[in-house]
Amino acid sequence: MEEQNKRFFADKPDEATLSPEMREHYEKFERMIQEHTDKFNKKMREHSEHFKAKFAELLEQQKNAQFPGR
């Protein structure tokens, strides 16, 4: 996703050549991309934390099953 964002922003024409309408369009689109990226990154962090906790729990269960009483 970050790579796609970089490509989009790299392809943006020079603002001096843009009409006010197109400049507004690009600004709106950039805000939308940034908001989406922020939401995506937040969700991925939440999922990552959840899966790390779940993995630790399953690892503990497996250890207890293999070595009962430890």
MOPAC internal coordinates of N, CA, C and O (Angstrom, degrees):
PM7 1SCF
backbone

  N    0.0000 0     0.00 0     0.00 0    0    0    0
  C    1.4478 1     0.00 0     0.00 0    1    0    0
  C    1.5310 1   110.11 1     0.00 0    2    1    0
  O    1.2310 1   120.59 1   135.90 1    3    2    1
  N    1.3263 1   116.47 1   -44.10 1    3    2    1
  C    1.4668 1   119.54 1   179.67 1    5    3    2
  C    1.5299 1   110.38 1   -60.46 1    6    5    3
  O    1.2310 1   120.86 1   141.05 1    7    6    5
  N    1.3330 1   115.96 1   -38.95 1    7    6    5
  C    1.4660 1   120.22 1  -179.90 1    9    7    6
  C    1.5298 1   111.03 1   -64.35 1   10    9    7
  O    1.2310 1   120.55 1   138.74 1   11   10    9
  N    1.3205 1   116.56 1   -41.26 1   11   10    9
  C    1.4661 1   120.61 1   177.69 1   13   11   10
  C    1.5278 1   110.71 1   -63.07 1   14   13   11
  O    1.2310 1   120.67 1   138.44 1   15   14   13
  N    1.3145 1   116.33 1   -41.56 1   15   14   13
  C    1.4652 1   120.25 1   178.70 1   17   15   14
  C    1.5264 1   110.61 1   -61.96 1   18   17   15
  O    1.2310 1   120.66 1   136.51 1   19   18   17
  N    1.3395 1   116.34 1   -43.49 1   19   18   17
  C    1.4649 1   119.99 1   179.50 1   21   19   18
  C    1.5226 1   110.53 1   -60.38 1   22   21   19
  O    1.2310 1   120.62 1   136.77 1   23   22   21
  N    1.3453 1   116.41 1   -43.23 1   23   22   21
  C    1.4633 1   119.91 1   179.95 1   25   23   22
  C    1.5272 1   110.97 1   -63.27 1   26   25   23
  O    1.2310 1   120.72 1   137.47 1   27   26   25
  N    1.3275 1   116.22 1   -42.53 1   27   26   25
  C    1.4685 1   119.50 1   179.76 1   29   27   26
  C    1.5244 1   110.53 1   -60.58 1   30   29   27
  O    1.2310 1   120.82 1   131.24 1   31   30   29
  N    1.3252 1   116.04 1   -48.76 1   31   30   29
  C    1.4561 1   119.52 1  -176.73 1   33   31   30
  C    1.5307 1   111.49 1   -69.46 1   34   33   31
  O    1.2310 1   120.04 1   149.58 1   35   34   33
  N    1.3255 1   117.52 1   -30.42 1   35   34   33
  C    1.4683 1   120.79 1   177.85 1   37   35   34
  C    1.5257 1   110.99 1   -69.42 1   38   37   35
  O    1.2310 1   120.51 1   148.33 1   39   38   37
  N    1.3262 1   116.63 1   -31.67 1   39   38   37
  C    1.4658 1   121.23 1  -178.46 1   41   39   38
  C    1.5278 1   113.40 1   -83.49 1   42   41   39
  O    1.2310 1   120.41 1   175.76 1   43   42   41
  N    1.3031 1   116.83 1    -4.24 1   43   42   41
  C    1.4667 1   120.07 1  -177.83 1   45   43   42
  C    1.5306 1   109.89 1   -65.79 1   46   45   43
  O    1.2310 1   120.09 1   -49.57 1   47   46   45
  N    1.3090 1   117.44 1   130.43 1   47   46   45
  C    1.4736 1   119.90 1   178.35 1   49   47   46
  C    1.5295 1   111.34 1   -65.57 1   50   49   47
  O    1.2310 1   121.16 1   -19.10 1   51   50   49
  N    1.3062 1   115.38 1   160.90 1   51   50   49
  C    1.4597 1   121.45 1   177.07 1   53   51   50
  C    1.5305 1   108.90 1   -59.74 1   54   53   51
  O    1.2310 1   120.84 1   -48.58 1   55   54   53
  N    1.3234 1   116.01 1   131.42 1   55   54   53
  C    1.4712 1   119.79 1  -176.44 1   57   55   54
  C    1.5240 1   112.77 1   -59.61 1   58   57   55
  O    1.2310 1   120.00 1   152.46 1   59   58   57
  N    1.3219 1   117.60 1   -27.54 1   59   58   57
  C    1.4619 1   120.53 1  -179.55 1   61   59   58
  C    1.5332 1   111.31 1   -65.43 1   62   61   59
  O    1.2310 1   120.65 1   155.66 1   63   62   61
  N    1.3354 1   116.36 1   -24.34 1   63   62   61
  C    1.4693 1   119.84 1  -178.54 1   65   63   62
  C    1.5246 1   112.44 1   -91.41 1   66   65   63
  O    1.2310 1   120.29 1   173.22 1   67   66   65
  N    1.3258 1   117.05 1    -6.78 1   67   66   65
  C    1.4652 1   120.56 1  -176.42 1   69   67   66
  C    1.5248 1   111.44 1   -89.28 1   70   69   67
  O    1.2310 1   121.52 1   -35.55 1   71   70   69
  N    1.3135 1   114.71 1   144.45 1   71   70   69
  C    1.4617 1   119.45 1   172.46 1   73   71   70
  C    1.5283 1   107.98 1   -73.66 1   74   73   71
  O    1.2310 1   119.76 1   -19.19 1   75   74   73
  N    1.3249 1   118.06 1   160.81 1   75   74   73
  C    1.4760 1   119.64 1   178.13 1   77   75   74
  C    1.5331 1   112.36 1   -56.12 1   78   77   75
  O    1.2310 1   120.26 1   143.16 1   79   78   77
  N    1.3359 1   117.11 1   -36.84 1   79   78   77
  C    1.4682 1   120.32 1   179.75 1   81   79   78
  C    1.5259 1   110.97 1   -65.86 1   82   81   79
  O    1.2310 1   120.84 1   136.53 1   83   82   81
  N    1.3326 1   116.00 1   -43.47 1   83   82   81
  C    1.4669 1   119.38 1  -179.73 1   85   83   82
  C    1.5266 1   111.08 1   -69.62 1   86   85   83
  O    1.2310 1   120.29 1   143.21 1   87   86   85
  N    1.3221 1   117.05 1   -36.79 1   87   86   85
  C    1.4622 1   120.61 1   177.25 1   89   87   86
  C    1.5305 1   109.14 1   -61.12 1   90   89   87
  O    1.2310 1   120.81 1   135.56 1   91   90   89
  N    1.3295 1   116.06 1   -44.44 1   91   90   89
  C    1.4679 1   120.95 1   178.00 1   93   91   90
  C    1.5303 1   110.42 1   -62.25 1   94   93   91
  O    1.2310 1   120.85 1   138.37 1   95   94   93
  N    1.3266 1   115.98 1   -41.63 1   95   94   93
  C    1.4643 1   121.05 1   178.80 1   97   95   94
  C    1.5356 1   110.22 1   -60.49 1   98   97   95
  O    1.2310 1   120.32 1   132.64 1   99   98   97
  N    1.3331 1   116.99 1   -47.36 1   99   98   97
  C    1.4620 1   120.75 1   179.55 1  101   99   98
  C    1.5227 1   111.28 1   -62.84 1  102  101   99
  O    1.2310 1   120.35 1   137.06 1  103  102  101
  N    1.3315 1   116.94 1   -42.94 1  103  102  101
  C    1.4679 1   120.05 1   179.85 1  105  103  102
  C    1.5241 1   110.80 1   -62.37 1  106  105  103
  O    1.2310 1   120.84 1   137.03 1  107  106  105
  N    1.3297 1   116.00 1   -42.97 1  107  106  105
  C    1.4649 1   120.57 1   178.81 1  109  107  106
  C    1.5285 1   110.09 1   -62.87 1  110  109  107
  O    1.2310 1   120.89 1   135.64 1  111  110  109
  N    1.3200 1   115.90 1   -44.36 1  111  110  109
  C    1.4589 1   120.78 1  -179.20 1  113  111  110
  C    1.5319 1   110.80 1   -65.27 1  114  113  111
  O    1.2310 1   120.29 1   139.40 1  115  114  113
  N    1.3337 1   117.06 1   -40.60 1  115  114  113
  C    1.4643 1   120.81 1   177.90 1  117  115  114
  C    1.5256 1   111.16 1   -62.67 1  118  117  115
  O    1.2310 1   120.34 1   137.25 1  119  118  117
  N    1.3355 1   116.96 1   -42.75 1  119  118  117
  C    1.4772 1   120.32 1   177.19 1  121  119  118
  C    1.5229 1   110.35 1   -61.29 1  122  121  119
  O    1.2310 1   120.93 1   136.01 1  123  122  121
  N    1.3345 1   115.83 1   -43.99 1  123  122  121
  C    1.4576 1   120.25 1  -179.65 1  125  123  122
  C    1.5331 1   110.56 1   -61.91 1  126  125  123
  O    1.2310 1   120.31 1   136.12 1  127  126  125
  N    1.3231 1   117.01 1   -43.88 1  127  126  125
  C    1.4681 1   120.95 1   178.51 1  129  127  126
  C    1.5217 1   110.11 1   -62.31 1  130  129  127
  O    1.2310 1   120.20 1   134.99 1  131  130  129
  N    1.3248 1   117.22 1   -45.01 1  131  130  129
  C    1.4598 1   120.67 1  -178.91 1  133  131  130
  C    1.5281 1   111.08 1   -63.59 1  134  133  131
  O    1.2310 1   120.01 1   136.97 1  135  134  133
  N    1.3283 1   117.58 1   -43.03 1  135  134  133
  C    1.4676 1   120.87 1   178.13 1  137  135  134
  C    1.5201 1   110.61 1   -62.09 1  138  137  135
  O    1.2310 1   120.50 1   135.71 1  139  138  137
  N    1.3262 1   116.64 1   -44.29 1  139  138  137
  C    1.4612 1   120.83 1   179.85 1  141  139  138
  C    1.5318 1   110.45 1   -63.59 1  142  141  139
  O    1.2310 1   120.55 1   137.15 1  143  142  141
  N    1.3243 1   116.56 1   -42.85 1  143  142  141
  C    1.4654 1   121.04 1   179.55 1  145  143  142
  C    1.5241 1   110.34 1   -62.76 1  146  145  143
  O    1.2310 1   120.48 1   136.09 1  147  146  145
  N    1.3269 1   116.70 1   -43.91 1  147  146  145
  C    1.4660 1   120.38 1   179.04 1  149  147  146
  C    1.5259 1   111.30 1   -61.73 1  150  149  147
  O    1.2310 1   120.46 1   135.65 1  151  150  149
  N    1.3401 1   116.72 1   -44.35 1  151  150  149
  C    1.4693 1   120.52 1   178.35 1  153  151  150
  C    1.5230 1   110.65 1   -62.78 1  154  153  151
  O    1.2310 1   120.80 1   136.27 1  155  154  153
  N    1.3299 1   116.08 1   -43.73 1  155  154  153
  C    1.4629 1   121.25 1  -179.93 1  157  155  154
  C    1.5278 1   110.52 1   -61.17 1  158  157  155
  O    1.2310 1   120.26 1   131.97 1  159  158  157
  N    1.3297 1   117.10 1   -48.03 1  159  158  157
  C    1.4634 1   120.87 1  -179.37 1  161  159  158
  C    1.5240 1   111.56 1   -62.82 1  162  161  159
  O    1.2310 1   120.38 1   140.16 1  163  162  161
  N    1.3304 1   116.89 1   -39.84 1  163  162  161
  C    1.4705 1   120.67 1   178.46 1  165  163  162
  C    1.5287 1   110.09 1   -63.11 1  166  165  163
  O    1.2310 1   120.94 1   134.39 1  167  166  165
  N    1.3348 1   115.81 1   -45.61 1  167  166  165
  C    1.4618 1   120.38 1  -179.47 1  169  167  166
  C    1.5305 1   110.52 1   -63.50 1  170  169  167
  O    1.2310 1   120.11 1   140.02 1  171  170  169
  N    1.3265 1   117.40 1   -39.98 1  171  170  169
  C    1.4623 1   120.45 1  -179.95 1  173  171  170
  C    1.5273 1   110.80 1   -66.34 1  174  173  171
  O    1.2310 1   119.99 1   142.02 1  175  174  173
  N    1.3368 1   117.63 1   -37.98 1  175  174  173
  C    1.4700 1   120.02 1   176.30 1  177  175  174
  C    1.5258 1   110.32 1   -62.64 1  178  177  175
  O    1.2310 1   120.65 1   136.62 1  179  178  177
  N    1.3415 1   116.37 1   -43.38 1  179  178  177
  C    1.4670 1   120.42 1   179.09 1  181  179  178
  C    1.5227 1   110.49 1   -61.72 1  182  181  179
  O    1.2310 1   120.56 1   134.70 1  183  182  181
  N    1.3275 1   116.54 1   -45.30 1  183  182  181
  C    1.4625 1   120.05 1   179.26 1  185  183  182
  C    1.5236 1   110.69 1   -63.63 1  186  185  183
  O    1.2310 1   120.60 1   138.05 1  187  186  185
  N    1.3147 1   116.45 1   -41.95 1  187  186  185
  C    1.4579 1   120.88 1  -179.19 1  189  187  186
  C    1.5298 1   110.52 1   -60.81 1  190  189  187
  O    1.2310 1   120.46 1   134.08 1  191  190  189
  N    1.3187 1   116.72 1   -45.92 1  191  190  189
  C    1.4662 1   120.85 1   178.84 1  193  191  190
  C    1.5232 1   110.53 1   -62.24 1  194  193  191
  O    1.2310 1   120.46 1   138.01 1  195  194  193
  N    1.3293 1   116.73 1   -41.99 1  195  194  193
  C    1.4577 1   121.13 1   179.66 1  197  195  194
  C    1.5290 1   110.45 1   -62.40 1  198  197  195
  O    1.2310 1   120.38 1   133.47 1  199  198  197
  N    1.3351 1   116.89 1   -46.53 1  199  198  197
  C    1.4604 1   119.90 1  -177.50 1  201  199  198
  C    1.5216 1   112.03 1   -68.79 1  202  201  199
  O    1.2310 1   120.00 1   145.61 1  203  202  201
  N    1.3284 1   117.60 1   -34.39 1  203  202  201
  C    1.4654 1   119.94 1   176.09 1  205  203  202
  C    1.5248 1   110.00 1   -63.06 1  206  205  203
  O    1.2310 1   120.57 1   135.98 1  207  206  205
  N    1.3272 1   116.51 1   -44.02 1  207  206  205
  C    1.4664 1   120.72 1   179.49 1  209  207  206
  C    1.5234 1   110.38 1   -64.97 1  210  209  207
  O    1.2310 1   120.44 1   136.84 1  211  210  209
  N    1.3335 1   116.75 1   -43.16 1  211  210  209
  C    1.4659 1   120.93 1  -179.89 1  213  211  210
  C    1.5262 1   110.26 1   -64.53 1  214  213  211
  O    1.2310 1   119.97 1   138.16 1  215  214  213
  N    1.3341 1   117.66 1   -41.84 1  215  214  213
  C    1.4552 1   121.69 1   179.36 1  217  215  214
  C    1.5290 1   110.40 1   -62.72 1  218  217  215
  O    1.2310 1   120.00 1   136.40 1  219  218  217
  N    1.3240 1   117.61 1   -43.60 1  219  218  217
  C    1.4648 1   121.40 1   178.57 1  221  219  218
  C    1.5278 1   110.37 1   -61.88 1  222  221  219
  O    1.2310 1   120.77 1   139.37 1  223  222  221
  N    1.3266 1   116.13 1   -40.63 1  223  222  221
  C    1.4679 1   121.04 1   178.49 1  225  223  222
  C    1.5335 1   110.81 1   -63.40 1  226  225  223
  O    1.2310 1   120.41 1   133.75 1  227  226  225
  N    1.3218 1   116.82 1   -46.25 1  227  226  225
  C    1.4671 1   120.66 1   179.98 1  229  227  226
  C    1.5228 1   111.43 1   -66.39 1  230  229  227
  O    1.2310 1   120.32 1   142.80 1  231  230  229
  N    1.3208 1   117.00 1   -37.20 1  231  230  229
  C    1.4619 1   121.10 1   177.48 1  233  231  230
  C    1.5267 1   110.22 1   -63.35 1  234  233  231
  O    1.2310 1   120.86 1   138.54 1  235  234  233
  N    1.3167 1   115.95 1   -41.46 1  235  234  233
  C    1.4693 1   120.90 1   178.08 1  237  235  234
  C    1.5281 1   110.45 1   -64.18 1  238  237  235
  O    1.2310 1   120.16 1   137.61 1  239  238  237
  N    1.3305 1   117.29 1   -42.39 1  239  238  237
  C    1.4670 1   121.15 1   177.84 1  241  239  238
  C    1.5236 1   110.99 1   -61.76 1  242  241  239
  O    1.2310 1   120.56 1   137.52 1  243  242  241
  N    1.3256 1   116.54 1   -42.48 1  243  242  241
  C    1.4629 1   120.55 1  -179.98 1  245  243  242
  C    1.5262 1   110.51 1   -65.12 1  246  245  243
  O    1.2310 1   120.84 1   137.55 1  247  246  245
  N    1.3353 1   116.00 1   -42.45 1  247  246  245
  C    1.4582 1   120.30 1   179.35 1  249  247  246
  C    1.5294 1   109.99 1   -62.30 1  250  249  247
  O    1.2310 1   120.24 1   136.90 1  251  250  249
  N    1.3339 1   117.15 1   -43.10 1  251  250  249
  C    1.4650 1   121.19 1   179.24 1  253  251  250
  C    1.5206 1   111.49 1   -65.48 1  254  253  251
  O    1.2310 1   119.95 1   145.88 1  255  254  253
  N    1.3270 1   117.69 1   -34.12 1  255  254  253
  C    1.4647 1   121.09 1   178.72 1  257  255  254
  C    1.5274 1   110.72 1   -71.68 1  258  257  255
  O    1.2310 1   119.89 1   142.97 1  259  258  257
  N    1.3217 1   117.81 1   -37.03 1  259  258  257
  C    1.4623 1   121.57 1  -178.91 1  261  259  258
  C    1.5208 1   111.81 1   -77.41 1  262  261  259
  O    1.2310 1   120.43 1   144.13 1  263  262  261
  N    1.3082 1   116.78 1   -35.87 1  263  262  261
  C    1.4580 1   121.65 1  -176.10 1  265  263  262
  C    1.5238 1   109.89 1  -128.01 1  266  265  263
  O    1.2310 1   120.07 1  -108.53 1  267  266  265
  N    1.3368 1   117.47 1    71.47 1  267  266  265
  C    1.4734 1   119.16 1  -179.02 1  269  267  266
  C    1.5320 1   110.97 1   -62.53 1  270  269  267
  O    1.2310 1   120.83 1   -35.51 1  271  270  269
  N    1.2972 1   116.02 1   144.49 1  271  270  269
  C    1.4616 1   121.27 1   177.39 1  273  271  270
  C    1.5119 1   114.23 1    86.59 1  274  273  271
  O    1.2310 1   119.55 1   178.53 1  275  274  273
  N    1.3029 1   118.47 1    -1.47 1  275  274  273
  C    1.4711 1   119.99 1   178.54 1  277  275  274
  C    1.4893 1   110.87 1   -91.08 1  278  277  275
  O    1.2310 1   120.10 1   180.00 1  279  278  277

